[in-house]
Amino acid sequence: MSTHNTQQSNKEAKPIAPKVKELVTNSKSVILGTIDAEGNPNSSYAPFVNIDNKFYILVSFMARHTKNLRDQKKASMMFIADESNSKQIYARERLTFDVTTTQIERDSDQWNTVVEKLKETHGKVVEVIVPMEDFILIALNPVKGSYVNGFGSAYFVNENLDVLEHRNDINHGQKQD
């Protein structure tokens, strides 16, 4: 395909109306990207609750990502549409965020509020794991994000899950040899 044809295809791609909050609301877990003290990457996931656009996860130190989240104070999180519901595997709907992390003090008012919301959202399993000392509560605080819901349909998103602008400044070009 020539560069001209590729650029023409990009111009024809119409942005799809963003449904950022709907994607988050329909998700029960978040995919996490973390790094350890030596810079080694780790990916994982955790069930979450969203309270006032902060995302809370209850995670165990038996998982590598827990220490990374607590110690490094930054990570990436992603919500992504189920493959089986996606029309095009290369253009799955997704929301990614750079986040800062904060450990919530056990038995604080904030801890108790979030744990109650976790119980409402995820059921009795939360009652089982909350007393376990290896579980800690982490807040994922969004900094900046990106939402994609199709070819030519990518947006910048702020910490409040509001769409800022369409990312139309980058065109796909032909691969250079």
N, C-alpha and C positions, 0 to 999 in steps of 0.2 A: 504494500500500500504506500503510495507516495505521501510526502509530508503535506501536500495540498489536500489530499483526500482525508488525512487524519485531522487536519485543522478544520475542514468542512464538517466532519462528524462531530467534533467538539462543539462547534457553533450550533449544531442542530440539537444537541443534548439539552433538554429542558430540565431545570431544577424541579425536584418534587417537593411539595410543601413539607417542611420539617415536622416531625412528630416526636421530638426529643423526650418530652415528659411521658408520652404514651409508651415509648420503648422502656423507660425506667420503671414505670408503673407495672408493666407486664413481665418484668424480670424478678426472679426470686434470689438470684445469686449474681455476683460480679466476678469477672476475671481479673486477676491481679498480676501485675508485673513488678517484681522487686529486685533489688540487688543487695548482696551482702557486703561486709566491710572490705573485702578484697576485690569488689567489682564484679563478682560472678552473678549472672542473672538467674532468676527463678520465676517460673510462672505457676499460678495456682488459681483457686477460686474460693469464694466464701459466700454463704448466705448473708444477706444484709437487710437493714431497714433504713429508710430515708426519713429523716426528721429535719425539716427546715433546710433542705438541700445539703445536708451533711449525711454521709453514709456511714453506718456503724456496723462493724463485724465483730463477732465473738469467735476468737481463734485460739488454738492450742499451741503451746511451745513444742509439741511433737511435730509440728509442721515447720519447714524451713522459713516460710514467708513470715511467720509471726515475729521472729527475732529481727528479720530484715525491716519489717514495718515499724517495730518499736525503736530500733537503734538508728536506722538511716533517716527516718523522718520524712521520706518522700517515696513515691511509687507512681505507678500508672494503674488505672482501672478501666475496664472496658465492659460495656453491655453490647450484646450482639444478638441479632435475630436468629432463631432456629434455622438450621440449614434446610430442613424439610419445608419451611414456609417461605423460603427465598426463591424468587424467580430466576435469579442469576447469581451463581456462587461467587463470582468475582465482584459483585456489587451488593453484598449483604449489608443490610441496615446495621449500623453500629455507631456507638458513642464512646469516645475515649477521652480520658481526662488525666492530666498531670494532677497529682494530689499531694498535700502534705498530710502527715499522720500525727495523731495525738493519742496517747494512752489515757483512758478514762479510769479514774481512781475507783477501785472496787468499793461497793456499798455507798458511794456518794449519791446525791440526789440525781445527778445525771445518769449514773450507772443504773439506778433503780428504774428511772423512766425508760431508758433504752431497753433494758432487759424485759420490762413489761411489754413493750412494743414488739420485741423479738418473739416473745411467747405468743402474742396475738397473731403474728405473721407466720411463724414457723412451727408452732405447736409444742407439745409436751417434751420433745427432745431438749428444748432449751432449759426446762426445769432440771433435767438430768445433768446437763453439762455445766450449768452456772456454778454449782458448788465445787467443781473440780478446780484445784488451785493452778493447774497449768493453763487454764483459759483466761485470757485477758480481753478487754473490750477496747477496740481501736476505732477512732473517728477518722474517716477519710474525708479530708476537706478539699473540695475541688478548687483548682487554681485557674486552669484554662483547658478548653476542650475542643474537640472536633467531632462533627456529626456527619455521617455519610449515609445516604439512602438511595444511591443509584449512580450510574455513570453521569458525570457532569453535575452532580448534585451533592456538594460538600459544603459545610458551613462551619464557621467559627462559633463556639458556644462559650458563654461566661460561667462563672461559678454558681450562678442562680438558675442554670439550665435555660437561659434565654439565648436565642439565636442572635448573634451580632451581625453577621454578614455572610453572603455567599462567597465561597472561595473560588472565584472565577479568574484569579490572576495566574493560574498555572495551567498551561496546555500540555497535553500529551504529545510528544513528538516522535518521530521515527527513530528507531534504534540506530545509533551510530556505530559503524564498524571500527 
